Amino acid sequence: MNFPLELPIFQFFYWLVNTPGVGAAVVGLLVAGAVTAFALTLRWIVSAKNTEQEAHPYPPQH
């Protein structure tokens, strides 16, 4: 049973992935997008640090 490859869209994706140059370019774009998203997320986290000290020290001082 070779059902998915009977449809043209799956034939296109199969060709795309099995073509060395085009498949590598697609994978490269996916990896570049993932690395960029990771770097931007880290930059966002670092910029959100609170520079003020906590309002309630531990242990509580009475």
Protein Blocks (a to p, Z undefined) as FASTA:
>chain_A
ZZkmmpmklmmmmmmmmpmklmmmmmmmmmmmmmmmmmmmmmmmmmmpcfbdcfbdcddd
ZZ
